[in-house]
C-alpha cells in the first residue's frame, strides 16, 4: 500500500472532520513508508544503502509522530485514549 492519492470520500465527511481525516491518512502513509523502507533495508546486502534506508525509516517515524501530535490537539478523545493507554502500560 503506497498512497498516490488521498483515500477518503470528501463528500461523506463533514467539514469539521476533514482535517482529522487528512491527519489519519497522513499517519497511515507515514507508517506505510516506515514498513517500506525497513523492508527495503532488509532486502539489500549493500551496507551504505541499508544505513540510508534505516535512517529514512527513522525520519518517517518522526513524521508520523508530528501528525499524531496535531491529531491529538484536535481529537481530544484520541488524546485521552493515547494518554490512558500509555499510562496503563507502565
Ligand atoms: Fe514522511
PDB file of the backbone (N, CA, C, O) and the ligand in Angstrom, with CONECT records:
HET    LIG  A 101       1
ATOM      1  N   UNK A   1       0.846  -1.189   0.000  1.00  0.00           N
ATOM      2  CA  UNK A   1       0.000   0.000   0.000  1.00  0.00           C
ATOM      3  C   UNK A   1       0.880   1.237   0.000  1.00  0.00           C
ATOM      4  O   UNK A   1       1.459   1.581   1.030  1.00  0.00           O
ATOM      5  N   UNK A   2       0.986   1.886  -1.094  1.00  0.00           N
ATOM      6  CA  UNK A   2       1.661   3.178  -1.147  1.00  0.00           C
ATOM      7  C   UNK A   2       0.650   4.163  -1.708  1.00  0.00           C
ATOM      8  O   UNK A   2       0.134   3.984  -2.811  1.00  0.00           O
ATOM      9  N   UNK A   3       0.373   5.208  -0.931  1.00  0.00           N
ATOM     10  CA  UNK A   3      -0.652   6.160  -1.339  1.00  0.00           C
ATOM     11  C   UNK A   3      -0.148   7.094  -2.425  1.00  0.00           C
ATOM     12  O   UNK A   3       0.907   7.713  -2.286  1.00  0.00           O
ATOM     13  N   UNK A   4      -0.907   7.188  -3.502  1.00  0.00           N
ATOM     14  CA  UNK A   4      -0.607   8.192  -4.518  1.00  0.00           C
ATOM     15  C   UNK A   4      -1.763   9.183  -4.625  1.00  0.00           C
ATOM     16  O   UNK A   4      -1.685  10.178  -5.346  1.00  0.00           O
ATOM     17  N   UNK A   5      -2.843   8.887  -3.888  1.00  0.00           N
ATOM     18  CA  UNK A   5      -3.950   9.829  -3.806  1.00  0.00           C
ATOM     19  C   UNK A   5      -4.592   9.666  -2.429  1.00  0.00           C
ATOM     20  O   UNK A   5      -4.396   8.651  -1.760  1.00  0.00           O
ATOM     21  N   UNK A   6      -5.353  10.666  -2.017  1.00  0.00           N
ATOM     22  CA  UNK A   6      -5.971  10.638  -0.691  1.00  0.00           C
ATOM     23  C   UNK A   6      -7.150   9.663  -0.723  1.00  0.00           C
ATOM     24  O   UNK A   6      -8.112   9.890  -1.457  1.00  0.00           O
ATOM     25  N   UNK A   7      -7.089   8.570   0.067  1.00  0.00           N
ATOM     26  CA  UNK A   7      -8.131   7.539   0.002  1.00  0.00           C
ATOM     27  C   UNK A   7      -9.343   7.832   0.884  1.00  0.00           C
ATOM     28  O   UNK A   7      -9.768   6.982   1.666  1.00  0.00           O
ATOM     29  N   UNK A   8      -9.895   9.032   0.755  1.00  0.00           N
ATOM     30  CA  UNK A   8     -11.100   9.358   1.511  1.00  0.00           C
ATOM     31  C   UNK A   8     -12.129   9.965   0.564  1.00  0.00           C
ATOM     32  O   UNK A   8     -11.782  10.618  -0.420  1.00  0.00           O
ATOM     33  N   UNK A   9     -13.408   9.734   0.883  1.00  0.00           N
ATOM     34  CA  UNK A   9     -14.502  10.292   0.079  1.00  0.00           C
ATOM     35  C   UNK A   9     -14.924  11.614   0.712  1.00  0.00           C
ATOM     36  O   UNK A   9     -15.640  11.634   1.713  1.00  0.00           O
ATOM     37  N   UNK A  10     -14.478  12.704   0.125  1.00  0.00           N
ATOM     38  CA  UNK A  10     -14.748  14.010   0.723  1.00  0.00           C
ATOM     39  C   UNK A  10     -16.239  14.280   0.876  1.00  0.00           C
ATOM     40  O   UNK A  10     -16.652  14.968   1.809  1.00  0.00           O
ATOM     41  N   UNK A  11     -17.053  13.741  -0.036  1.00  0.00           N
ATOM     42  CA  UNK A  11     -18.493  14.003   0.035  1.00  0.00           C
ATOM     43  C   UNK A  11     -19.130  13.343   1.267  1.00  0.00           C
ATOM     44  O   UNK A  11     -20.226  13.729   1.674  1.00  0.00           O
ATOM     45  N   UNK A  12     -18.463  12.365   1.853  1.00  0.00           N
ATOM     46  CA  UNK A  12     -19.004  11.672   3.022  1.00  0.00           C
ATOM     47  C   UNK A  12     -18.521  12.250   4.354  1.00  0.00           C
ATOM     48  O   UNK A  12     -18.867  11.740   5.419  1.00  0.00           O
ATOM     49  N   UNK A  13     -17.742  13.290   4.287  1.00  0.00           N
ATOM     50  CA  UNK A  13     -17.103  13.813   5.502  1.00  0.00           C
ATOM     51  C   UNK A  13     -17.637  15.201   5.819  1.00  0.00           C
ATOM     52  O   UNK A  13     -17.738  16.058   4.941  1.00  0.00           O
ATOM     53  N   UNK A  14     -17.976  15.409   7.081  1.00  0.00           N
ATOM     54  CA  UNK A  14     -18.415  16.750   7.467  1.00  0.00           C
ATOM     55  C   UNK A  14     -17.215  17.685   7.431  1.00  0.00           C
ATOM     56  O   UNK A  14     -16.072  17.258   7.599  1.00  0.00           O
ATOM     57  N   UNK A  15     -17.491  18.970   7.209  1.00  0.00           N
ATOM     58  CA  UNK A  15     -16.413  19.946   7.093  1.00  0.00           C
ATOM     59  C   UNK A  15     -15.537  19.959   8.342  1.00  0.00           C
ATOM     60  O   UNK A  15     -14.329  20.181   8.260  1.00  0.00           O
ATOM     61  N   UNK A  16     -16.156  19.719   9.502  1.00  0.00           N
ATOM     62  CA  UNK A  16     -15.400  19.732  10.757  1.00  0.00           C
ATOM     63  C   UNK A  16     -14.416  18.570  10.866  1.00  0.00           C
ATOM     64  O   UNK A  16     -13.449  18.648  11.624  1.00  0.00           O
ATOM     65  N   UNK A  17     -14.654  17.499  10.119  1.00  0.00           N
ATOM     66  CA  UNK A  17     -13.818  16.299  10.245  1.00  0.00           C
ATOM     67  C   UNK A  17     -12.741  16.174   9.173  1.00  0.00           C
ATOM     68  O   UNK A  17     -11.907  15.272   9.249  1.00  0.00           O
ATOM     69  N   UNK A  18     -12.740  17.052   8.183  1.00  0.00           N
ATOM     70  CA  UNK A  18     -11.807  16.891   7.057  1.00  0.00           C
ATOM     71  C   UNK A  18     -10.347  16.877   7.529  1.00  0.00           C
ATOM     72  O   UNK A  18      -9.582  15.994   7.143  1.00  0.00           O
ATOM     73  N   UNK A  19      -9.965  17.843   8.351  1.00  0.00           N
ATOM     74  CA  UNK A  19      -8.563  17.889   8.789  1.00  0.00           C
ATOM     75  C   UNK A  19      -8.186  16.640   9.580  1.00  0.00           C
ATOM     76  O   UNK A  19      -7.092  16.102   9.412  1.00  0.00           O
ATOM     77  N   UNK A  20      -9.099  16.179  10.446  1.00  0.00           N
ATOM     78  CA  UNK A  20      -8.810  14.960  11.230  1.00  0.00           C
ATOM     79  C   UNK A  20      -8.609  13.771  10.303  1.00  0.00           C
ATOM     80  O   UNK A  20      -7.702  12.964  10.508  1.00  0.00           O
ATOM     81  N   UNK A  21      -9.456  13.664   9.281  1.00  0.00           N
ATOM     82  CA  UNK A  21      -9.321  12.537   8.343  1.00  0.00           C
ATOM     83  C   UNK A  21      -8.015  12.635   7.564  1.00  0.00           C
ATOM     84  O   UNK A  21      -7.350  11.627   7.327  1.00  0.00           O
ATOM     85  N   UNK A  22      -7.651  13.851   7.166  1.00  0.00           N
ATOM     86  CA  UNK A  22      -6.380  14.032   6.457  1.00  0.00           C
ATOM     87  C   UNK A  22      -5.201  13.645   7.349  1.00  0.00           C
ATOM     88  O   UNK A  22      -4.250  13.018   6.882  1.00  0.00           O
ATOM     89  N   UNK A  23      -5.259  14.014   8.627  1.00  0.00           N
ATOM     90  CA  UNK A  23      -4.177  13.652   9.550  1.00  0.00           C
ATOM     91  C   UNK A  23      -4.073  12.139   9.699  1.00  0.00           C
ATOM     92  O   UNK A  23      -2.973  11.588   9.734  1.00  0.00           O
ATOM     93  N   UNK A  24      -5.226  11.463   9.785  1.00  0.00           N
ATOM     94  CA  UNK A  24      -5.206   9.995   9.928  1.00  0.00           C
ATOM     95  C   UNK A  24      -4.650   9.339   8.671  1.00  0.00           C
ATOM     96  O   UNK A  24      -3.898   8.368   8.761  1.00  0.00           O
ATOM     97  N   UNK A  25      -5.010   9.855   7.504  1.00  0.00           N
ATOM     98  CA  UNK A  25      -4.457   9.318   6.256  1.00  0.00           C
ATOM     99  C   UNK A  25      -2.953   9.573   6.204  1.00  0.00           C
ATOM    100  O   UNK A  25      -2.187   8.707   5.780  1.00  0.00           O
ATOM    101  N   UNK A  26      -2.537  10.747   6.630  1.00  0.00           N
ATOM    102  CA  UNK A  26      -1.102  11.071   6.634  1.00  0.00           C
ATOM    103  C   UNK A  26      -0.344  10.118   7.557  1.00  0.00           C
ATOM    104  O   UNK A  26       0.753   9.673   7.222  1.00  0.00           O
ATOM    105  N   UNK A  27      -0.925   9.802   8.717  1.00  0.00           N
ATOM    106  CA  UNK A  27      -0.285   8.852   9.646  1.00  0.00           C
ATOM    107  C   UNK A  27      -0.154   7.479   8.982  1.00  0.00           C
ATOM    108  O   UNK A  27       0.890   6.834   9.075  1.00  0.00           O
ATOM    109  N   UNK A  28      -1.232   7.037   8.306  1.00  0.00           N
ATOM    110  CA  UNK A  28      -1.168   5.740   7.613  1.00  0.00           C
ATOM    111  C   UNK A  28      -0.070   5.751   6.553  1.00  0.00           C
ATOM    112  O   UNK A  28       0.665   4.776   6.405  1.00  0.00           O
ATOM    113  N   UNK A  29       0.037   6.853   5.821  1.00  0.00           N
ATOM    114  CA  UNK A  29       1.055   6.943   4.763  1.00  0.00           C
ATOM    115  C   UNK A  29       2.459   6.898   5.361  1.00  0.00           C
ATOM    116  O   UNK A  29       3.361   6.284   4.793  1.00  0.00           O
ATOM    117  N   UNK A  30       2.640   7.555   6.515  1.00  0.00           N
ATOM    118  CA  UNK A  30       3.960   7.526   7.162  1.00  0.00           C
ATOM    119  C   UNK A  30       4.290   6.124   7.679  1.00  0.00           C
ATOM    120  O   UNK A  30       5.418   5.655   7.525  1.00  0.00           O
ATOM    121  N   UNK A  31       3.311   5.458   8.288  1.00  0.00           N
ATOM    122  CA  UNK A  31       3.546   4.086   8.762  1.00  0.00           C
ATOM    123  C   UNK A  31       3.858   3.162   7.592  1.00  0.00           C
ATOM    124  O   UNK A  31       4.715   2.284   7.693  1.00  0.00           O
ATOM    125  N   UNK A  32       3.155   3.368   6.483  1.00  0.00           N
ATOM    126  CA  UNK A  32       3.413   2.563   5.284  1.00  0.00           C
ATOM    127  C   UNK A  32       4.837   2.796   4.791  1.00  0.00           C
ATOM    128  O   UNK A  32       5.527   1.857   4.392  1.00  0.00           O
ATOM    129  N   UNK A  33       5.268   4.043   4.822  1.00  0.00           N
ATOM    130  CA  UNK A  33       6.631   4.372   4.384  1.00  0.00           C
ATOM    131  C   UNK A  33       7.663   3.714   5.306  1.00  0.00           C
ATOM    132  O   UNK A  33       8.684   3.209   4.838  1.00  0.00           O
ATOM    133  N   UNK A  34       7.394   3.721   6.621  1.00  0.00           N
ATOM    134  CA  UNK A  34       8.308   3.058   7.571  1.00  0.00           C
ATOM    135  C   UNK A  34       8.464   1.589   7.197  1.00  0.00           C
ATOM    136  O   UNK A  34       9.581   1.078   7.111  1.00  0.00           O
ATOM    137  N   UNK A  35       7.344   0.915   6.977  1.00  0.00           N
ATOM    138  CA  UNK A  35       7.402  -0.506   6.601  1.00  0.00           C
ATOM    139  C   UNK A  35       8.189  -0.701   5.311  1.00  0.00           C
ATOM    140  O   UNK A  35       9.023  -1.601   5.208  1.00  0.00           O
ATOM    141  N   UNK A  36       7.912   0.155   4.327  1.00  0.00           N
ATOM    142  CA  UNK A  36       8.585   0.005   3.028  1.00  0.00           C
ATOM    143  C   UNK A  36      10.098   0.167   3.172  1.00  0.00           C
ATOM    144  O   UNK A  36      10.852  -0.656   2.655  1.00  0.00           O
ATOM    145  N   UNK A  37      10.552   1.208   3.862  1.00  0.00           N
ATOM    146  CA  UNK A  37      11.996   1.438   3.988  1.00  0.00           C
ATOM    147  C   UNK A  37      12.659   0.347   4.826  1.00  0.00           C
ATOM    148  O   UNK A  37      13.778  -0.069   4.526  1.00  0.00           O
ATOM    149  N   UNK A  38      11.978  -0.121   5.875  1.00  0.00           N
ATOM    150  CA  UNK A  38      12.573  -1.204   6.675  1.00  0.00           C
ATOM    151  C   UNK A  38      12.646  -2.504   5.874  1.00  0.00           C
ATOM    152  O   UNK A  38      13.616  -3.254   5.984  1.00  0.00           O
ATOM    153  N   UNK A  39      11.618  -2.764   5.073  1.00  0.00           N
ATOM    154  CA  UNK A  39      11.653  -3.964   4.225  1.00  0.00           C
ATOM    155  C   UNK A  39      12.767  -3.858   3.186  1.00  0.00           C
ATOM    156  O   UNK A  39      13.478  -4.830   2.930  1.00  0.00           O
ATOM    157  N   UNK A  40      12.915  -2.671   2.589  1.00  0.00           N
ATOM    158  CA  UNK A  40      13.979  -2.478   1.603  1.00  0.00           C
ATOM    159  C   UNK A  40      15.345  -2.644   2.258  1.00  0.00           C
ATOM    160  O   UNK A  40      16.254  -3.216   1.657  1.00  0.00           O
ATOM    161  N   UNK A  41      15.495  -2.150   3.479  1.00  0.00           N
ATOM    162  CA  UNK A  41      16.776  -2.302   4.198  1.00  0.00           C
ATOM    163  C   UNK A  41      17.089  -3.773   4.432  1.00  0.00           C
ATOM    164  O   UNK A  41      18.246  -4.189   4.374  1.00  0.00           O
ATOM    165  N   UNK A  42      16.050  -4.556   4.697  1.00  0.00           N
ATOM    166  CA  UNK A  42      16.258  -5.989   4.921  1.00  0.00           C
ATOM    167  C   UNK A  42      16.617  -6.732   3.636  1.00  0.00           C
ATOM    168  O   UNK A  42      17.221  -7.803   3.678  1.00  0.00           O
ATOM    169  N   UNK A  43      16.242  -6.158   2.498  1.00  0.00           N
ATOM    170  CA  UNK A  43      16.473  -6.833   1.224  1.00  0.00           C
ATOM    171  C   UNK A  43      17.875  -6.606   0.663  1.00  0.00           C
ATOM    172  O   UNK A  43      18.380  -7.435  -0.093  1.00  0.00           O
ATOM    173  N   UNK A  44      18.505  -5.490   1.028  1.00  0.00           N
ATOM    174  CA  UNK A  44      19.786  -5.161   0.395  1.00  0.00           C
ATOM    175  C   UNK A  44      20.972  -5.733   1.177  1.00  0.00           C
ATOM    176  O   UNK A  44      20.938  -5.860   2.401  1.00  0.00           O
ATOM    177  N   UNK A  45      22.002  -6.067   0.435  1.00  0.00           N
ATOM    178  CA  UNK A  45      23.272  -6.506   1.021  1.00  0.00           C
ATOM    179  C   UNK A  45      24.245  -5.327   1.112  1.00  0.00           C
ATOM    180  O   UNK A  45      25.304  -5.431   1.730  1.00  0.00           O
ATOM    181  N   UNK A  46      23.870  -4.202   0.485  1.00  0.00           N
ATOM    182  CA  UNK A  46      24.731  -3.016   0.454  1.00  0.00           C
ATOM    183  C   UNK A  46      24.574  -2.262   1.782  1.00  0.00           C
ATOM    184  O   UNK A  46      23.509  -1.719   2.073  1.00  0.00           O
ATOM    185  N   UNK A  47      25.640  -2.236   2.575  1.00  0.00           N
ATOM    186  CA  UNK A  47      25.551  -1.647   3.923  1.00  0.00           C
ATOM    187  C   UNK A  47      25.290  -0.141   3.885  1.00  0.00           C
ATOM    188  O   UNK A  47      24.584   0.385   4.745  1.00  0.00           O
ATOM    189  N   UNK A  48      25.854   0.557   2.897  1.00  0.00           N
ATOM    190  CA  UNK A  48      25.592   2.000   2.783  1.00  0.00           C
ATOM    191  C   UNK A  48      24.114   2.258   2.495  1.00  0.00           C
ATOM    192  O   UNK A  48      23.490   3.131   3.098  1.00  0.00           O
ATOM    193  N   UNK A  49      23.568   1.477   1.561  1.00  0.00           N
ATOM    194  CA  UNK A  49      22.148   1.631   1.229  1.00  0.00           C
ATOM    195  C   UNK A  49      21.277   1.261   2.423  1.00  0.00           C
ATOM    196  O   UNK A  49      20.289   1.940   2.705  1.00  0.00           O
ATOM    197  N   UNK A  50      21.637   0.192   3.124  1.00  0.00           N
ATOM    198  CA  UNK A  50      20.874  -0.221   4.314  1.00  0.00           C
ATOM    199  C   UNK A  50      20.847   0.896   5.359  1.00  0.00           C
ATOM    200  O   UNK A  50      19.806   1.178   5.952  1.00  0.00           O
ATOM    201  N   UNK A  51      22.006   1.530   5.576  1.00  0.00           N
ATOM    202  CA  UNK A  51      22.099   2.622   6.555  1.00  0.00           C
ATOM    203  C   UNK A  51      21.192   3.785   6.162  1.00  0.00           C
ATOM    204  O   UNK A  51      20.484   4.350   6.996  1.00  0.00           O
ATOM    205  N   UNK A  52      21.228   4.130   4.877  1.00  0.00           N
ATOM    206  CA  UNK A  52      20.392   5.244   4.390  1.00  0.00           C
ATOM    207  C   UNK A  52      18.907   4.903   4.552  1.00  0.00           C
ATOM    208  O   UNK A  52      18.124   5.734   5.013  1.00  0.00           O
ATOM    209  N   UNK A  53      18.525   3.690   4.175  1.00  0.00           N
ATOM    210  CA  UNK A  53      17.111   3.297   4.251  1.00  0.00           C
ATOM    211  C   UNK A  53      16.608   3.301   5.695  1.00  0.00           C
ATOM    212  O   UNK A  53      15.491   3.741   5.967  1.00  0.00           O
ATOM    213  N   UNK A  54      17.438   2.811   6.615  1.00  0.00           N
ATOM    214  CA  UNK A  54      17.015   2.793   8.024  1.00  0.00           C
ATOM    215  C   UNK A  54      16.971   4.204   8.611  1.00  0.00           C
ATOM    216  O   UNK A  54      16.150   4.497   9.481  1.00  0.00           O
ATOM    217  N   UNK A  55      17.856   5.069   8.132  1.00  0.00           N
ATOM    218  CA  UNK A  55      17.832   6.468   8.578  1.00  0.00           C
ATOM    219  C   UNK A  55      16.553   7.150   8.088  1.00  0.00           C
ATOM    220  O   UNK A  55      15.922   7.905   8.827  1.00  0.00           O
ATOM    221  N   UNK A  56      16.181   6.879   6.846  1.00  0.00           N
ATOM    222  CA  UNK A  56      14.951   7.475   6.304  1.00  0.00           C
ATOM    223  C   UNK A  56      13.728   6.901   7.028  1.00  0.00           C
ATOM    224  O   UNK A  56      12.773   7.628   7.300  1.00  0.00           O
ATOM    225  N   UNK A  57      13.754   5.594   7.343  1.00  0.00           N
ATOM    226  CA  UNK A  57      12.647   4.990   8.097  1.00  0.00           C
ATOM    227  C   UNK A  57      12.463   5.715   9.432  1.00  0.00           C
ATOM    228  O   UNK A  57      11.339   5.959   9.870  1.00  0.00           O
ATOM    229  N   UNK A  58      13.593   6.057  10.070  1.00  0.00           N
ATOM    230  CA  UNK A  58      13.517   6.787  11.348  1.00  0.00           C
ATOM    231  C   UNK A  58      12.907   8.175  11.143  1.00  0.00           C
ATOM    232  O   UNK A  58      12.119   8.640  11.966  1.00  0.00           O
ATOM    233  N   UNK A  59      13.277   8.834  10.041  1.00  0.00           N
ATOM    234  CA  UNK A  59      12.675  10.145   9.742  1.00  0.00           C
ATOM    235  C   UNK A  59      11.165  10.024   9.552  1.00  0.00           C
ATOM    236  O   UNK A  59      10.405  10.900   9.967  1.00  0.00           O
ATOM    237  N   UNK A  60      10.738   8.927   8.919  1.00  0.00           N
ATOM    238  CA  UNK A  60       9.300   8.721   8.714  1.00  0.00           C
ATOM    239  C   UNK A  60       8.579   8.545  10.060  1.00  0.00           C
ATOM    240  O   UNK A  60       7.423   8.942  10.206  1.00  0.00           O
ATOM    241  N   UNK A  61       9.264   7.952  11.028  1.00  0.00           N
ATOM    242  CA  UNK A  61       8.674   7.824  12.368  1.00  0.00           C
ATOM    243  C   UNK A  61       8.467   9.204  12.991  1.00  0.00           C
ATOM    244  O   UNK A  61       7.476   9.438  13.683  1.00  0.00           O
ATOM    245  N   UNK A  62       9.404  10.111  12.742  1.00  0.00           N
ATOM    246  CA  UNK A  62       9.242  11.489  13.233  1.00  0.00           C
ATOM    247  C   UNK A  62       8.035  12.132  12.559  1.00  0.00           C
ATOM    248  O   UNK A  62       7.238  12.808  13.210  1.00  0.00           O
ATOM    249  N   UNK A  63       7.907  11.919  11.264  1.00  0.00           N
ATOM    250  CA  UNK A  63       6.750  12.483  10.546  1.00  0.00           C
ATOM    251  C   UNK A  63       5.435  11.933  11.127  1.00  0.00           C
ATOM    252  O   UNK A  63       4.477  12.679  11.331  1.00  0.00           O
ATOM    253  N   UNK A  64       5.407  10.620  11.387  1.00  0.00           N
ATOM    254  CA  UNK A  64       4.202  10.018  11.966  1.00  0.00           C
ATOM    255  C   UNK A  64       3.891  10.665  13.315  1.00  0.00           C
ATOM    256  O   UNK A  64       2.738  10.975  13.613  1.00  0.00           O
ATOM    257  N   UNK A  65       4.927  10.864  14.125  1.00  0.00           N
ATOM    258  CA  UNK A  65       4.729  11.491  15.436  1.00  0.00           C
ATOM    259  C   UNK A  65       4.206  12.920  15.294  1.00  0.00           C
ATOM    260  O   UNK A  65       3.371  13.363  16.084  1.00  0.00           O
ATOM    261  N   UNK A  66       4.700  13.637  14.286  1.00  0.00           N
ATOM    262  CA  UNK A  66       4.230  15.013  14.063  1.00  0.00           C
ATOM    263  C   UNK A  66       2.736  15.031  13.750  1.00  0.00           C
ATOM    264  O   UNK A  66       1.989  15.841  14.300  1.00  0.00           O
ATOM    265  N   UNK A  67       2.309  14.137  12.868  1.00  0.00           N
ATOM    266  CA  UNK A  67       0.882  14.085  12.523  1.00  0.00           C
ATOM    267  C   UNK A  67       0.045  13.621  13.721  1.00  0.00           C
ATOM    268  O   UNK A  67      -1.057  14.123  13.943  1.00  0.00           O
ATOM    269  N   UNK A  68       0.567  12.668  14.486  1.00  0.00           N
ATOM    270  CA  UNK A  68      -0.176  12.199  15.664  1.00  0.00           C
ATOM    271  C   UNK A  68      -0.329  13.320  16.687  1.00  0.00           C
ATOM    272  O   UNK A  68      -1.365  13.443  17.340  1.00  0.00           O
ATOM    273  N   UNK A  69       0.705  14.125  16.818  1.00  0.00           N
ATOM    274  CA  UNK A  69       0.654  15.238  17.765  1.00  0.00           C
ATOM    275  C   UNK A  69      -0.432  16.240  17.375  1.00  0.00           C
ATOM    276  O   UNK A  69      -1.223  16.662  18.219  1.00  0.00           O
ATOM    277  N   UNK A  70      -0.471  16.618  16.099  1.00  0.00           N
ATOM    278  CA  UNK A  70      -1.502  17.589  15.697  1.00  0.00           C
ATOM    279  C   UNK A  70      -2.893  16.957  15.734  1.00  0.00           C
ATOM    280  O   UNK A  70      -3.882  17.643  15.988  1.00  0.00           O
ATOM    281  N   UNK A  71      -2.969  15.642  15.478  1.00  0.00           N
ATOM    282  CA  UNK A  71      -4.271  14.971  15.580  1.00  0.00           C
ATOM    283  C   UNK A  71      -4.772  15.002  17.027  1.00  0.00           C
ATOM    284  O   UNK A  71      -5.954  15.241  17.274  1.00  0.00           O
ATOM    285  N   UNK A  72      -3.870  14.761  17.977  1.00  0.00           N
ATOM    286  CA  UNK A  72      -4.293  14.773  19.391  1.00  0.00           C
ATOM    287  C   UNK A  72      -4.740  16.160  19.832  1.00  0.00           C
ATOM    288  O   UNK A  72      -5.536  16.291  20.761  1.00  0.00           O
ATOM    289  N   UNK A  73      -4.227  17.205  19.161  1.00  0.00           N
ATOM    290  CA  UNK A  73      -4.642  18.566  19.505  1.00  0.00           C
ATOM    291  C   UNK A  73      -6.087  18.838  19.094  1.00  0.00           C
ATOM    292  O   UNK A  73      -6.756  19.668  19.709  1.00  0.00           O
ATOM    293  N   UNK A  74      -6.572  18.155  18.069  1.00  0.00           N
ATOM    294  CA  UNK A  74      -7.944  18.406  17.604  1.00  0.00           C
ATOM    295  C   UNK A  74      -8.905  17.259  17.930  1.00  0.00           C
ATOM    296  O   UNK A  74     -10.121  17.454  17.932  1.00  0.00           O
ATOM    297  N   UNK A  75      -8.372  16.072  18.205  1.00  0.00           N
ATOM    298  CA  UNK A  75      -9.217  14.920  18.553  1.00  0.00           C
ATOM    299  C   UNK A  75      -8.913  14.565  20.011  1.00  0.00           C
ATOM    300  O   UNK A  75      -8.046  13.741  20.301  1.00  0.00           O
ATOM    301  N   UNK A  76      -9.647  15.206  20.913  1.00  0.00           N
ATOM    302  CA  UNK A  76      -9.357  15.041  22.334  1.00  0.00           C
ATOM    303  C   UNK A  76      -9.653  13.630  22.834  1.00  0.00           C
ATOM    304  O   UNK A  76      -9.042  13.165  23.796  1.00  0.00           O
ATOM    305  N   UNK A  77     -10.591  12.953  22.180  1.00  0.00           N
ATOM    306  CA  UNK A  77     -10.854  11.565  22.556  1.00  0.00           C
ATOM    307  C   UNK A  77      -9.619  10.707  22.271  1.00  0.00           C
ATOM    308  O   UNK A  77      -9.248   9.850  23.073  1.00  0.00           O
ATOM    309  N   UNK A  78      -8.989  10.951  21.118  1.00  0.00           N
ATOM    310  CA  UNK A  78      -7.764  10.214  20.770  1.00  0.00           C
ATOM    311  C   UNK A  78      -6.660  10.532  21.772  1.00  0.00           C
ATOM    312  O   UNK A  78      -5.930   9.639  22.201  1.00  0.00           O
ATOM    313  N   UNK A  79      -6.539  11.796  22.142  1.00  0.00           N
ATOM    314  CA  UNK A  79      -5.541  12.196  23.140  1.00  0.00           C
ATOM    315  C   UNK A  79      -5.749  11.440  24.442  1.00  0.00           C
ATOM    316  O   UNK A  79      -4.794  10.930  25.027  1.00  0.00           O
ATOM    317  N   UNK A  80      -7.020  11.364  24.907  1.00  0.00           N
ATOM    318  CA  UNK A  80      -7.305  10.666  26.174  1.00  0.00           C
ATOM    319  C   UNK A  80      -6.990   9.183  26.054  1.00  0.00           C
ATOM    320  O   UNK A  80      -6.439   8.588  26.980  1.00  0.00           O
ATOM    321  N   UNK A  81      -7.333   8.584  24.924  1.00  0.00           N
ATOM    322  CA  UNK A  81      -7.046   7.155  24.724  1.00  0.00           C
ATOM    323  C   UNK A  81      -5.540   6.917  24.735  1.00  0.00           C
ATOM    324  O   UNK A  81      -5.055   5.995  25.391  1.00  0.00           O
ATOM    325  N   UNK A  82      -4.803   7.752  24.007  1.00  0.00           N
ATOM    326  CA  UNK A  82      -3.346   7.579  23.950  1.00  0.00           C
ATOM    327  C   UNK A  82      -2.722   7.776  25.327  1.00  0.00           C
ATOM    328  O   UNK A  82      -1.836   7.021  25.727  1.00  0.00           O
ATOM    329  N   UNK A  83      -3.190   8.795  26.054  1.00  0.00           N
ATOM    330  CA  UNK A  83      -2.625   9.075  27.374  1.00  0.00           C
ATOM    331  C   UNK A  83      -2.947   7.953  28.348  1.00  0.00           C
ATOM    332  O   UNK A  83      -2.065   7.507  29.081  1.00  0.00           O
ATOM    333  N   UNK A  84      -4.176   7.494  28.372  1.00  0.00           N
ATOM    334  CA  UNK A  84      -4.549   6.456  29.334  1.00  0.00           C
ATOM    335  C   UNK A  84      -3.911   5.121  28.975  1.00  0.00           C
ATOM    336  O   UNK A  84      -3.533   4.359  29.865  1.00  0.00           O
ATOM    337  N   UNK A  85      -3.787   4.829  27.684  1.00  0.00           N
ATOM    338  CA  UNK A  85      -3.150   3.566  27.295  1.00  0.00           C
ATOM    339  C   UNK A  85      -1.661   3.607  27.649  1.00  0.00           C
ATOM    340  O   UNK A  85      -1.109   2.616  28.128  1.00  0.00           O
ATOM    341  N   UNK A  86      -1.010   4.755  27.412  1.00  0.00           N
ATOM    342  CA  UNK A  86       0.415   4.874  27.734  1.00  0.00           C
ATOM    343  C   UNK A  86       0.641   4.686  29.215  1.00  0.00           C
ATOM    344  O   UNK A  86       1.573   3.995  29.626  1.00  0.00           O
ATOM    345  N   UNK A  87      -0.211   5.301  30.021  1.00  0.00           N
ATOM    346  CA  UNK A  87      -0.076   5.184  31.476  1.00  0.00           C
ATOM    347  C   UNK A  87      -0.358   3.752  31.928  1.00  0.00           C
ATOM    348  O   UNK A  87       0.278   3.250  32.855  1.00  0.00           O
ATOM    349  N   UNK A  88      -1.318   3.097  31.265  1.00  0.00           N
ATOM    350  CA  UNK A  88      -1.657   1.720  31.643  1.00  0.00           C
ATOM    351  C   UNK A  88      -0.522   0.760  31.362  1.00  0.00           C
ATOM    352  O   UNK A  88      -0.421  -0.283  32.009  1.00  0.00           O
ATOM    353  N   UNK A  89       0.338   1.093  30.404  1.00  0.00           N
ATOM    354  CA  UNK A  89       1.427   0.207  30.031  1.00  0.00           C
ATOM    355  C   UNK A  89       2.591   0.267  31.012  1.00  0.00           C
ATOM    356  O   UNK A  89       3.440  -0.624  30.996  1.00  0.00           O
ATOM    357  N   UNK A  90       2.663   1.302  31.878  1.00  0.00           N
ATOM    358  CA  UNK A  90       3.777   1.423  32.838  1.00  0.00           C
ATOM    359  C   UNK A  90       3.693   0.403  33.941  1.00  0.00           C
ATOM    360  O   UNK A  90       4.552   0.375  34.822  1.00  0.00           O
TER     361      UNK A  90
HETATM  362 FE   LIG A 101       7.325  11.101   5.661  1.00  0.00          FE
END
